[in-house]
Amino acid sequence: MLGEYETQLIAGAVDGELSAEESRAASALLARSPAAAELHAALLRDRERLKSIPRTPAPASLAAAIAEAIAERPIIVPQVRPARRPRWVPAALAASALVAVASGTYWYVADSAAPRLAKRQLQQLPKDDSQFVPPAAPGRASDSAGAAAIEPAPKTDTEPKNDIPATAVAANDPPTKSGPPEPTIDPDRILAAPVGSDVKAFDRVDLKLPLLATIADFSREDTQATLKANLARDPATRIDVFAKDTGKAAEALVASARKVNLNIQIETVAGERLKRRMPSAWWIYTESLTPDEVAKWLVETAAAEAALASSSEKTFGAIHAMPAGAPDQKDSISLAGVDLAKKPGAASAHIASKTIDQVAGSLLKGEAPKPGILLTYLPPLVRVPPQLSKDVKQFHEARGDRKPGTVPLVIVVRPAQ
């Protein structure tokens, strides 16, 4: 059964509305699927049958008949009645005026009464500090006036007798102030921490913030350390690379990838668009590098960008690294059949899928090139399914199982605004 994409691809081929890469995809689909070939033949037959239908001209009297019919119909002008004011409008206006007058009166009276109330309260305050009675401490009874009723504790026969003469006590004790006792302070009512209390310090909170930098920032060690920490922390990472010329930026990333032994396979349609300098966005994927190797890759790209003579030749703009989300998972499956959530397993190499140059390079360096792939980042309706691409199939054969310590990485090269 054909899907929506295959049906639209065949219909576009019949109508002659496909691009060069879409035409190649349609030809491969027709050669592979009998159902697609049958639908293509049926649409071609329908197109020829529509073309073979004779066209019948309209009679010459049709225009005169339509004009005569219009002239015979009376012209009806709709009557526009004047708008009537609702009956509740006067009552609403009167109520609004009443509310406004009442509100103004209330606030005027309240403002004029406030000074009189404050003056009355000031007159009621005691004129001498000796008349001040402190409030009762919590838990003690108070009299009707609100003053604390402090009663001495009852004397018992078991209390020890004081044999010290009163004159000696009076001579040794410091002089006391006359007047009411000082008010007591309840510790439970103090809204502050006591001095020397064991208060825990604030814990450090690590926020998962995306990395926003330029390509030149990756020559600094702090930017490299932040990128490595983000790559090691997240299950998968997407790096958006904004560039003035996306084609040059993609080629620079492919060239600098060789410095970290990463062989990025360019898909056929993407290679053709790169060769023709067609404006597009590019999608690069690899899961064969460690965080240190990814940082070194961008360091090499920054060095190549810095070596350019003039600023007009430089193409890289902002670089934004963030955790890969659900849309990235959907794009990875539809573009290259890659599951970003796949766990690492035992490493296995497929030598049969490697070219002679790759095998020779592996023997000379002692390490097999690490696979990656570059695709054109097209809208979903015009994407080539991964099962139809020979290059995607070769990438999966060379990819094998992800090694422990490596990270899934998606790089999207986008045009800078």
Secondary structure as UniProt FT lines:
FT   HELIX           4..15
FT   HELIX           20..32
FT   HELIX           34..52
FT   TURN            60..61
FT   HELIX           62..72
FT   HELIX           88..123
FT   HELIX           129..131
FT   TURN            138..139
FT   TURN            144..145
FT   STRAND          147..148
FT   TURN            157..158
FT   HELIX           166..172
FT   HELIX           187..189
FT   TURN            195..196
FT   STRAND          211..214
FT   HELIX           215..219
FT   HELIX           221..233
FT   STRAND          237..243
FT   HELIX           246..257
FT   HELIX           258..260
FT   STRAND          262..266
FT   HELIX           268..275
FT   TURN            276..277
FT   STRAND          282..286
FT   HELIX           291..306
FT   HELIX           311..313
FT   STRAND          316..323
FT   HELIX           326..336
FT   TURN            340..341
FT   HELIX           351..353
FT   HELIX           356..365
FT   STRAND          370..376
FT   HELIX           380..382
FT   HELIX           386..388
FT   HELIX           390..399
FT   TURN            404..405
FT   STRAND          409..415
//
